[in-house]
Amino acid sequence: MSSQALSIQLVAKNLGKRFRNEWIFKNFDYDFQAGNVYAITGANGSGKSTLLQLLWAQTLPTTGSVSYLLNNQEIEVQSIYQQVAIVAPYLELIEEFTLEELVQFHFKLRKPIEGINVKDIITLLHLNHASLKQIGNFSSGMRQRVKLGLAVLTEKKVLFLDEPYTNLDETSCLWAEDLIKKYPTDLTFIASNDKNEYRHADQVIDMHTFK
């Protein structure tokens, strides 16, 4: 991997999140280095999704901080979104758009990864037959395929995958795995309890450790 690809770093210091009087997790310290895939595991309610939301700066921690470093220079919070792509069950697609319209809209806001033409993306999704179909009429598996494809094929430094194979059949799971391998991200997070989703992870972090 090139030195440019190894330039991103996330540092979590004393990170904790509490809802009302209950701590979801606390005392989370970790230095996430580029070139790695990190699996975040733990039972439902252990804080897997909450941790990811803190790491991509969607929500604020109760304690501690998250720092993004690019070439050892800290990135301002308002600029973090330019460095990340996200897949999560609770993030929705615009149902009124056709697939073609959605892809065009998405890549007006973000750049595709180097070497990928926007016109090729629907083909990479294996959804040419549905290019003019409204997202609202897609099956749950088709929607998940679109979410994964858009995230993986967007230019970014960090990829967050929260239960990435939700609603995918075996064929689509293999497609997703191949796509992620073919177009790797500098730093990847996978929140899941399904070992098939994170079997290639470099490090596994159990959220129960931080109760």
FIKOLZA-1660 file (N, C-alpha, C; in steps of 0.1 Angstrom, whole numbers, plus 5000, padded with zeros to 4 digits):
% residues 211
   i   px   py   pz ch aa at
   1 5008 4988 5000  A  M  N
   1 5000 5000 5000  A  M CA
   1 5009 5012 5000  A  M  C
   2 5005 5023 4993  A  S  N
   2 5013 5035 4991  A  S CA
   2 5013 5043 5004  A  S  C
   3 5023 5052 5005  A  S  N
   3 5024 5061 5016  A  S CA
   3 5012 5070 5017  A  S  C
   4 5006 5074 5006  A  Q  N
   4 4994 5082 5006  A  Q CA
   4 4982 5074 5012  A  Q  C
   5 4981 5061 5009  A  A  N
   5 4970 5053 5014  A  A CA
   5 4972 5052 5029  A  A  C
   6 4984 5053 5035  A  L  N
   6 4986 5051 5049  A  L CA
   6 4986 5064 5057  A  L  C
   7 4980 5074 5051  A  S  N
   7 4981 5088 5057  A  S CA
   7 4970 5091 5067  A  S  C
   8 4959 5083 5068  A  I  N
   8 4948 5086 5077  A  I CA
   8 4950 5078 5090  A  I  C
   9 4946 5085 5101  A  Q  N
   9 4946 5079 5114  A  Q CA
   9 4935 5085 5123  A  Q  C
  10 4928 5076 5130  A  L  N
  10 4918 5080 5140  A  L CA
  10 4922 5077 5154  A  L  C
  11 4921 5087 5163  A  V  N
  11 4925 5085 5176  A  V CA
  11 4913 5088 5186  A  V  C
  12 4909 5077 5193  A  A  N
  12 4898 5079 5203  A  A CA
  12 4904 5079 5217  A  A  C
  13 4901 5089 5224  A  K  N
  13 4907 5091 5238  A  K CA
  13 4896 5092 5248  A  K  C
  14 4896 5082 5257  A  N  N
  14 4886 5082 5269  A  N CA
  14 4872 5083 5264  A  N  C
  15 4869 5077 5252  A  L  N
  15 4856 5079 5246  A  L CA
  15 4845 5072 5254  A  L  C
  16 4834 5078 5256  A  G  N
  16 4822 5072 5263  A  G CA
  16 4809 5078 5259  A  G  C
  17 4799 5071 5260  A  K  N
  17 4785 5076 5256  A  K CA
  17 4775 5071 5267  A  K  C
  18 4767 5080 5272  A  R  N
  18 4757 5077 5282  A  R CA
  18 4744 5083 5277  A  R  C
  19 4733 5074 5278  A  F  N
  19 4720 5079 5275  A  F CA
  19 4712 5079 5288  A  F  C
  20 4708 5091 5292  A  R  N
  20 4702 5093 5305  A  R CA
  20 4712 5089 5316  A  R  C
  21 4709 5079 5324  A  N  N
  21 4718 5075 5334  A  N CA
  21 4725 5062 5331  A  N  C
  22 4724 5057 5319  A  E  N
  22 4730 5044 5316  A  E CA
  22 4742 5046 5306  A  E  C
  23 4753 5041 5310  A  W  N
  23 4765 5041 5301  A  W CA
  23 4764 5030 5291  A  W  C
  24 4765 5034 5278  A  I  N
  24 4765 5024 5268  A  I CA
  24 4779 5018 5267  A  I  C
  25 4789 5026 5268  A  F  N
  25 4803 5022 5269  A  F CA
  25 4811 5034 5274  A  F  C
  26 4823 5031 5280  A  K  N
  26 4831 5042 5285  A  K CA
  26 4846 5037 5285  A  K  C
  27 4855 5047 5287  A  N  N
  27 4869 5044 5288  A  N CA
  27 4874 5037 5275  A  N  C
  28 4869 5042 5263  A  F  N
  28 4874 5036 5251  A  F CA
  28 4886 5044 5245  A  F  C
  29 4897 5038 5245  A  D  N
  29 4909 5044 5240  A  D CA
  29 4915 5035 5229  A  D  C
  30 4917 5041 5217  A  Y  N
  30 4922 5033 5206  A  Y CA
  30 4928 5042 5195  A  Y  C
  31 4939 5037 5190  A  D  N
  31 4946 5044 5179  A  D CA
  31 4944 5036 5166  A  D  C
  32 4935 5040 5158  A  F  N
  32 4932 5033 5145  A  F CA
  32 4941 5037 5134  A  F  C
  33 4948 5028 5129  A  Q  N
  33 4958 5030 5119  A  Q CA
  33 4954 5026 5105  A  Q  C
  34 4957 5034 5095  A  A  N
  34 4954 5030 5081  A  A CA
  34 4961 5017 5077  A  A  C
  35 4955 5010 5068  A  G  N
  35 4959 4997 5063  A  G CA
  35 4953 4986 5071  A  G  C
  36 4943 4989 5080  A  N  N
  36 4937 4979 5088  A  N CA
  36 4922 4978 5086  A  N  C
  37 4916 4967 5088  A  V  N
  37 4902 4965 5089  A  V CA
  37 4898 4961 5103  A  V  C
  38 4890 4969 5110  A  Y  N
  38 4887 4967 5124  A  Y CA
  38 4872 4962 5125  A  Y  C
  39 4870 4951 5132  A  A  N
  39 4857 4946 5134  A  A CA
  39 4853 4950 5148  A  A  C
  40 4841 4956 5149  A  I  N
  40 4835 4960 5162  A  I CA
  40 4824 4950 5165  A  I  C
  41 4825 4942 5176  A  T  N
  41 4816 4932 5179  A  T CA
  41 4810 4934 5193  A  T  C
  42 4800 4926 5196  A  G  N
  42 4793 4927 5209  A  G CA
  42 4778 4925 5207  A  G  C
  43 4771 4921 5218  A  A  N
  43 4757 4918 5217  A  A CA
  43 4749 4931 5214  A  A  C
  44 4736 4929 5210  A  N  N
  44 4728 4941 5208  A  N CA
  44 4727 4949 5220  A  N  C
  45 4729 4962 5218  A  G  N
  45 4729 4972 5229  A  G CA
  45 4743 4974 5235  A  G  C
  46 4753 4968 5230  A  S  N
  46 4766 4969 5236  A  S CA
  46 4773 4982 5231  A  S  C
  47 4768 4989 5221  A  G  N
  47 4773 5001 5216  A  G CA
  47 4781 5001 5203  A  G  C
  48 4779 4991 5195  A  K  N
  48 4786 4990 5182  A  K CA
  48 4783 5001 5173  A  K  C
  49 4770 5003 5171  A  S  N
  49 4765 5014 5162  A  S CA
  49 4768 5028 5168  A  S  C
  50 4766 5029 5181  A  T  N
  50 4769 5041 5187  A  T CA
  50 4784 5045 5186  A  T  C
  51 4793 5036 5187  A  L  N
  51 4807 5039 5186  A  L CA
  51 4810 5044 5171  A  L  C
  52 4804 5037 5161  A  L  N
  52 4806 5042 5148  A  L CA
  52 4801 5056 5146  A  L  C
  53 4790 5059 5151  A  Q  N
  53 4784 5072 5150  A  Q CA
  53 4793 5083 5156  A  Q  C
  54 4799 5079 5167  A  L  N
  54 4809 5089 5173  A  L CA
  54 4821 5090 5165  A  L  C
  55 4826 5079 5159  A  L  N
  55 4838 5079 5151  A  L CA
  55 4836 5087 5138  A  L  C
  56 4824 5087 5132  A  W  N
  56 4822 5095 5120  A  W CA
  56 4816 5108 5123  A  W  C
  57 4816 5112 5136  A  A  N
  57 4812 5125 5140  A  A CA
  57 4797 5129 5138  A  A  C
  58 4789 5119 5138  A  Q  N
  58 4774 5122 5137  A  Q CA
  58 4769 5126 5150  A  Q  C
  59 4774 5121 5161  A  T  N
  59 4769 5124 5175  A  T CA
  59 4781 5128 5183  A  T  C
  60 4779 5135 5194  A  L  N
  60 4789 5139 5203  A  L CA
  60 4791 5129 5215  A  L  C
  61 4803 5127 5219  A  P  N
  61 4805 5117 5230  A  P CA
  61 4801 5124 5244  A  P  C
  62 4798 5116 5253  A  T  N
  62 4796 5121 5267  A  T CA
  62 4809 5125 5273  A  T  C
  63 4819 5116 5271  A  T  N
  63 4833 5119 5275  A  T CA
  63 4842 5116 5264  A  T  C
  64 4854 5122 5264  A  G  N
  64 4865 5119 5255  A  G CA
  64 4864 5127 5242  A  G  C
  65 4872 5122 5232  A  S  N
  65 4873 5129 5219  A  S CA
  65 4877 5119 5209  A  S  C
  66 4874 5123 5196  A  V  N
  66 4879 5116 5184  A  V CA
  66 4886 5126 5175  A  V  C
  67 4898 5122 5171  A  S  N
  67 4906 5131 5163  A  S CA
  67 4909 5123 5150  A  S  C
  68 4908 5131 5139  A  Y  N
  68 4912 5126 5125  A  Y CA
  68 4925 5132 5122  A  Y  C
  69 4935 5124 5118  A  L  N
  69 4948 5130 5114  A  L CA
  69 4951 5125 5100  A  L  C
  70 4953 5135 5091  A  L  N
  70 4957 5132 5077  A  L CA
  70 4971 5138 5075  A  L  C
  71 4980 5129 5072  A  N  N
  71 4995 5132 5072  A  N CA
  71 4999 5139 5084  A  N  C
  72 4994 5134 5096  A  N  N
  72 4997 5139 5109  A  N CA
  72 4992 5153 5112  A  N  C
  73 4983 5158 5104  A  Q  N
  73 4976 5171 5106  A  Q CA
  73 4962 5168 5109  A  Q  C
  74 4957 5174 5120  A  E  N
  74 4943 5171 5125  A  E CA
  74 4933 5178 5115  A  E  C
  75 4923 5170 5112  A  I  N
  75 4912 5175 5103  A  I CA
  75 4901 5182 5112  A  I  C
  76 4896 5193 5108  A  E  N
  76 4885 5199 5115  A  E CA
  76 4872 5191 5114  A  E  C
  77 4864 5191 5124  A  V  N
  77 4852 5183 5125  A  V CA
  77 4843 5185 5113  A  V  C
  78 4841 5197 5109  A  Q  N
  78 4832 5200 5098  A  Q CA
  78 4837 5194 5084  A  Q  C
  79 4849 5190 5084  A  S  N
  79 4855 5184 5072  A  S CA
  79 4856 5169 5072  A  S  C
  80 4852 5163 5083  A  I  N
  80 4854 5149 5084  A  I CA
  80 4845 5141 5073  A  I  C
  81 4833 5147 5070  A  Y  N
  81 4824 5140 5061  A  Y CA
  81 4831 5137 5048  A  Y  C
  82 4840 5146 5044  A  Q  N
  82 4847 5144 5031  A  Q CA
  82 4856 5132 5031  A  Q  C
  83 4859 5127 5043  A  Q  N
  83 4869 5116 5044  A  Q CA
  83 4862 5102 5046  A  Q  C
  84 4849 5102 5048  A  V  N
  84 4842 5090 5051  A  V CA
  84 4831 5086 5042  A  V  C
  85 4828 5073 5042  A  A  N
  85 4816 5068 5035  A  A CA
  85 4810 5058 5045  A  A  C
  86 4796 5057 5045  A  I  N
  86 4789 5050 5055  A  I CA
  86 4778 5041 5049  A  I  C
  87 4777 5029 5055  A  V  N
  87 4766 5019 5052  A  V CA
  87 4760 5015 5065  A  V  C
  88 4747 5017 5067  A  A  N
  88 4741 5014 5079  A  A CA
  88 4726 5011 5077  A  A  C
  89 4720 5002 5084  A  P  N
  89 4706 4999 5082  A  P CA
  89 4696 5011 5083  A  P  C
  90 4700 5020 5092  A  Y  N
  90 4691 5032 5095  A  Y CA
  90 4694 5044 5086  A  Y  C
  91 4703 5043 5076  A  L  N
  91 4705 5053 5067  A  L CA
  91 4697 5050 5054  A  L  C
  92 4688 5058 5050  A  E  N
  92 4679 5056 5039  A  E CA
  92 4683 5062 5026  A  E  C
  93 4678 5056 5015  A  L  N
  93 4680 5061 5002  A  L CA
  93 4668 5070 4998  A  L  C
  94 4669 5078 4988  A  I  N
  94 4658 5087 4983  A  I CA
  94 4649 5079 4975  A  I  C
  95 4637 5075 4980  A  E  N
  95 4629 5066 4973  A  E CA
  95 4623 5071 4960  A  E  C
  96 4621 5084 4959  A  E  N
  96 4615 5090 4947  A  E CA
  96 4624 5089 4935  A  E  C
  97 4637 5088 4937  A  F  N
  97 4647 5088 4926  A  F CA
  97 4647 5074 4919  A  F  C
  98 4650 5074 4906  A  T  N
  98 4653 5061 4900  A  T CA
  98 4668 5058 4904  A  T  C
  99 4672 5046 4901  A  L  N
  99 4686 5043 4904  A  L CA
  99 4696 5052 4897  A  L  C
 100 4693 5054 4884  A  E  N
 100 4701 5063 4876  A  E CA
 100 4702 5077 4882  A  E  C
 101 4690 5082 4886  A  E  N
 101 4690 5096 4892  A  E CA
 101 4697 5096 4905  A  E  C
 102 4696 5085 4913  A  L  N
 102 4703 5085 4926  A  L CA
 102 4718 5085 4924  A  L  C
 103 4723 5077 4915  A  V  N
 103 4737 5076 4913  A  V CA
 103 4742 5090 4908  A  V  C
 104 4735 5096 4899  A  Q  N
 104 4740 5109 4894  A  Q CA
 104 4740 5119 4905  A  Q  C
 105 4729 5119 4913  A  F  N
 105 4728 5129 4924  A  F CA
 105 4740 5127 4934  A  F  C
 106 4742 5114 4938  A  H  N
 106 4752 5111 4948  A  H CA
 106 4766 5116 4943  A  H  C
 107 4769 5114 4930  A  F  N
 107 4782 5117 4926  A  F CA
 107 4783 5131 4921  A  F  C
 108 4773 5139 4923  A  K  N
 108 4774 5154 4922  A  K CA
 108 4779 5159 4935  A  K  C
 109 4776 5152 4946  A  L  N
 109 4781 5156 4959  A  L CA
 109 4794 5151 4963  A  L  C
 110 4797 5139 4958  A  R  N
 110 4810 5132 4961  A  R CA
 110 4816 5127 4949  A  R  C
 111 4830 5125 4949  A  K  N
 111 4837 5120 4937  A  K CA
 111 4837 5105 4938  A  K  C
 112 4837 5098 4926  A  P  N
 112 4839 5084 4926  A  P CA
 112 4854 5081 4928  A  P  C
 113 4858 5069 4932  A  I  N
 113 4872 5066 4934  A  I CA
 113 4879 5066 4920  A  I  C
 114 4892 5068 4921  A  E  N
 114 4900 5069 4909  A  E CA
 114 4898 5057 4900  A  E  C
 115 4896 5060 4887  A  G  N
 115 4895 5049 4878  A  G CA
 115 4881 5044 4875  A  G  C
 116 4871 5050 4882  A  I  N
 116 4857 5046 4881  A  I CA
 116 4850 5057 4874  A  I  C
 117 4843 5054 4864  A  N  N
 117 4834 5064 4857  A  N CA
 117 4820 5062 4862  A  N  C
 118 4813 5073 4865  A  V  N
 118 4800 5073 4870  A  V CA
 118 4791 5064 4862  A  V  C
 119 4793 5064 4849  A  K  N
 119 4785 5056 4840  A  K CA
 119 4786 5041 4842  A  K  C
 120 4798 5037 4848  A  D  N
 120 4801 5023 4850  A  D CA
 120 4795 5018 4863  A  D  C
 121 4790 5027 4872  A  I  N
 121 4787 5023 4885  A  I CA
 121 4775 5013 4886  A  I  C
 122 4765 5016 4878  A  I  N
 122 4753 5008 4878  A  I CA
 122 4756 4994 4873  A  I  C
 123 4766 4993 4864  A  T  N
 123 4770 4980 4859  A  T CA
 123 4778 4973 4871  A  T  C
 124 4786 4980 4878  A  L  N
 124 4793 4974 4889  A  L CA
 124 4783 4969 4900  A  L  C
 125 4772 4975 4901  A  L  N
 125 4762 4971 4911  A  L CA
 125 4754 4959 4906  A  L  C
 126 4756 4955 4893  A  H  N
 126 4748 4944 4887  A  H CA
 126 4733 4947 4887  A  H  C
 127 4730 4960 4885  A  L  N
 127 4716 4964 4885  A  L CA
 127 4712 4972 4872  A  L  C
 128 4718 4969 4861  A  N  N
 128 4715 4975 4849  A  N CA
 128 4700 4974 4846  A  N  C
 129 4694 4962 4849  A  H  N
 129 4680 4960 4846  A  H CA
 129 4671 4969 4854  A  H  C
 130 4676 4975 4864  A  A  N
 130 4667 4983 4873  A  A CA
 130 4671 4998 4873  A  A  C
 131 4679 5002 4863  A  S  N
 131 4684 5016 4863  A  S CA
 131 4674 5027 4862  A  S  C
 132 4662 5024 4856  A  L  N
 132 4651 5033 4855  A  L CA
 132 4640 5031 4865  A  L  C
 133 4642 5022 4874  A  K  N
 133 4632 5018 4884  A  K CA
 133 4634 5027 4896  A  K  C
 134 4623 5031 4902  A  Q  N
 134 4624 5040 4914  A  Q CA
 134 4629 5032 4926  A  Q  C
 135 4637 5038 4934  A  I  N
 135 4643 5031 4946  A  I CA
 135 4632 5026 4955  A  I  C
 136 4621 5033 4956  A  G  N
 136 4609 5029 4964  A  G CA
 136 4604 5016 4960  A  G  C
 137 4606 5011 4948  A  N  N
 137 4602 4998 4944  A  N CA
 137 4612 4987 4944  A  N  C
 138 4624 4991 4950  A  F  N
 138 4635 4981 4951  A  F CA
 138 4632 4972 4963  A  F  C
 139 4636 4959 4962  A  S  N
 139 4636 4950 4974  A  S CA
 139 4646 4955 4984  A  S  C
 140 4645 4949 4996  A  S  N
 140 4655 4953 5007  A  S CA
 140 4669 4949 5003  A  S  C
 141 4670 4938 4996  A  G  N
 141 4684 4934 4992  A  G CA
 141 4690 4943 4981  A  G  C
 142 4681 4947 4972  A  M  N
 142 4686 4956 4961  A  M CA
 142 4690 4970 4967  A  M  C
 143 4683 4974 4977  A  R  N
 143 4686 4987 4984  A  R CA
 143 4700 4986 4991  A  R  C
 144 4702 4974 4998  A  Q  N
 144 4715 4972 5004  A  Q CA
 144 4726 4972 4995  A  Q  C
 145 4724 4966 4983  A  R  N
 145 4734 4965 4973  A  R CA
 145 4738 4979 4968  A  R  C
 146 4728 4988 4967  A  V  N
 146 4730 5002 4963  A  V CA
 146 4738 5009 4973  A  V  C
 147 4734 5008 4986  A  K  N
 147 4741 5014 4997  A  K CA
 147 4756 5010 4997  A  K  C
 148 4758 4997 4996  A  L  N
 148 4772 4992 4996  A  L CA
 148 4780 4997 4984  A  L  C
 149 4774 4997 4973  A  G  N
 149 4781 5001 4961  A  G CA
 149 4785 5016 4961  A  G  C
 150 4775 5024 4965  A  L  N
 150 4778 5038 4965  A  L CA
 150 4789 5042 4975  A  L  C
 151 4789 5035 4987  A  A  N
 151 4799 5038 4997  A  A CA
 151 4813 5033 4993  A  A  C
 152 4813 5021 4988  A  V  N
 152 4826 5015 4984  A  V CA
 152 4833 5023 4972  A  V  C
 153 4824 5028 4963  A  L  N
 153 4829 5034 4951  A  L CA
 153 4831 5049 4952  A  L  C
 154 4828 5054 4964  A  T  N
 154 4830 5069 4967  A  T CA
 154 4844 5071 4971  A  T  C
 155 4851 5082 4967  A  E  N
 155 4864 5086 4971  A  E CA
 155 4864 5089 4986  A  E  C
 156 4872 5083 4994  A  K  N
 156 4872 5085 5009  A  K CA
 156 4884 5079 5014  A  K  C
 157 4887 5082 5027  A  K  N
 157 4898 5075 5034  A  K CA
 157 4893 5065 5044  A  K  C
 158 4881 5066 5049  A  V  N
 158 4875 5057 5059  A  V CA
 158 4862 5052 5055  A  V  C
 159 4860 5039 5056  A  L  N
 159 4847 5032 5053  A  L CA
 159 4841 5026 5065  A  L  C
 160 4829 5030 5068  A  F  N
 160 4821 5025 5080  A  F CA
 160 4810 5015 5075  A  F  C
 161 4811 5003 5079  A  L  N
 161 4801 4993 5075  A  L CA
 161 4794 4988 5088  A  L  C
 162 4781 4991 5090  A  D  N
 162 4773 4987 5101  A  D CA
 162 4764 4976 5096  A  D  C
 163 4767 4963 5100  A  E  N
 163 4759 4952 5095  A  E CA
 163 4757 4952 5080  A  E  C
 164 4769 4951 5073  A  P  N
 164 4768 4954 5059  A  P CA
 164 4761 4944 5050  A  P  C
 165 4759 4932 5055  A  Y  N
 165 4753 4922 5046  A  Y CA
 165 4738 4920 5050  A  Y  C
 166 4732 4929 5057  A  T  N
 166 4718 4928 5061  A  T CA
 166 4710 4928 5048  A  T  C
 167 4701 4918 5048  A  N  N
 167 4691 4916 5036  A  N CA
 167 4697 4911 5024  A  N  C
 168 4710 4907 5024  A  L  N
 168 4716 4902 5012  A  L CA
 168 4716 4886 5012  A  L  C
 169 4713 4881 5000  A  D  N
 169 4714 4866 4999  A  D CA
 169 4728 4862 4997  A  D  C
 170 4730 4849 4996  A  E  N
 170 4744 4844 4995  A  E CA
 170 4752 4850 4983  A  E  C
 171 4745 4850 4971  A  T  N
 171 4751 4856 4959  A  T CA
 171 4755 4870 4961  A  T  C
 172 4746 4878 4967  A  S  N
 172 4749 4892 4969  A  S CA
 172 4760 4894 4980  A  S  C
 173 4761 4886 4990  A  C  N
 173 4772 4886 5000  A  C CA
 173 4785 4884 4993  A  C  C
 174 4786 4875 4984  A  L  N
 174 4798 4872 4977  A  L CA
 174 4802 4884 4968  A  L  C
 175 4792 4890 4962  A  W  N
 175 4794 4902 4954  A  W CA
 175 4800 4913 4962  A  W  C
 176 4794 4916 4974  A  A  N
 176 4798 4926 4983  A  A CA
 176 4812 4924 4987  A  A  C
 177 4815 4912 4991  A  E  N
 177 4829 4909 4996  A  E CA
 177 4839 4911 4985  A  E  C
 178 4836 4907 4972  A  D  N
 178 4845 4909 4961  A  D CA
 178 4847 4924 4958  A  D  C
 179 4836 4932 4959  A  L  N
 179 4837 4946 4956  A  L CA
 179 4846 4953 4966  A  L  C
 180 4844 4950 4979  A  I  N
 180 4852 4956 4990  A  I CA
 180 4867 4952 4988  A  I  C
 181 4870 4940 4984  A  K  N
 181 4883 4935 4982  A  K CA
 181 4890 4942 4970  A  K  C
 182 4882 4944 4959  A  K  N
 182 4887 4949 4947  A  K CA
 182 4890 4964 4948  A  K  C
 183 4882 4971 4957  A  Y  N
 183 4883 4986 4958  A  Y CA
 183 4885 4989 4973  A  Y  C
 184 4897 4985 4979  A  P  N
 184 4899 4986 4993  A  P CA
 184 4900 5001 4998  A  P  C
 185 4896 5003 5010  A  T  N
 185 4897 5017 5016  A  T CA
 185 4909 5017 5026  A  T  C
 186 4914 5029 5028  A  D  N
 186 4926 5030 5037  A  D CA
 186 4923 5024 5050  A  D  C
 187 4911 5027 5056  A  L  N
 187 4908 5023 5069  A  L CA
 187 4893 5019 5069  A  L  C
 188 4890 5007 5074  A  T  N
 188 4876 5002 5073  A  T CA
 188 4872 4997 5087  A  T  C
 189 4859 5000 5090  A  F  N
 189 4853 4995 5103  A  F CA
 189 4841 4987 5099  A  F  C
 190 4839 4975 5106  A  I  N
 190 4828 4967 5103  A  I CA
 190 4822 4964 5117  A  I  C
 191 4809 4968 5119  A  A  N
 191 4802 4965 5132  A  A CA
 191 4793 4954 5129  A  A  C
 192 4795 4942 5136  A  S  N
 192 4787 4931 5133  A  S CA
 192 4789 4920 5143  A  S  C
 193 4779 4911 5144  A  N  N
 193 4781 4899 5152  A  N CA
 193 4782 4886 5143  A  N  C
 194 4782 4889 5130  A  D  N
 194 4782 4878 5120  A  D CA
 194 4797 4876 5116  A  D  C
 195 4803 4865 5119  A  K  N
 195 4817 4863 5116  A  K CA
 195 4820 4863 5101  A  K  C
 196 4810 4860 5093  A  N  N
 196 4812 4860 5079  A  N CA
 196 4814 4874 5074  A  N  C
 197 4808 4884 5081  A  E  N
 197 4810 4898 5077  A  E CA
 197 4823 4904 5080  A  E  C
 198 4830 4898 5090  A  Y  N
 198 4843 4904 5094  A  Y CA
 198 4854 4894 5094  A  Y  C
 199 4852 4883 5087  A  R  N
 199 4862 4872 5087  A  R CA
 199 4876 4876 5082  A  R  C
 200 4877 4887 5075  A  H  N
 200 4890 4892 5070  A  H CA
 200 4895 4904 5078  A  H  C
 201 4889 4907 5089  A  A  N
 201 4893 4918 5097  A  A CA
 201 4907 4915 5103  A  A  C
 202 4915 4926 5104  A  D  N
 202 4928 4925 5110  A  D CA
 202 4928 4925 5125  A  D  C
 203 4918 4933 5131  A  Q  N
 203 4917 4933 5146  A  Q CA
 203 4902 4933 5149  A  Q  C
 204 4899 4926 5160  A  V  N
 204 4885 4925 5165  A  V CA
 204 4884 4932 5178  A  V  C
 205 4875 4941 5180  A  I  N
 205 4873 4948 5192  A  I CA
 205 4859 4945 5198  A  I  C
 206 4859 4939 5210  A  D  N
 206 4847 4935 5217  A  D CA
 206 4842 4946 5226  A  D  C
 207 4830 4952 5223  A  M  N
 207 4825 4963 5231  A  M CA
 207 4823 4960 5245  A  M  C
 208 4821 4947 5249  A  H  N
 208 4819 4944 5263  A  H CA
 208 4831 4947 5271  A  H  C
 209 4843 4949 5265  A  T  N
 209 4855 4953 5272  A  T CA
 209 4854 4966 5278  A  T  C
 210 4845 4975 5272  A  F  N
 210 4845 4989 5276  A  F CA
 210 4832 4992 5284  A  F  C
 211 4826 4983 5291  A  K  N
 211 4815 4985 5300  A  K CA
 211 4819 4991 5313  A  K  C
% end
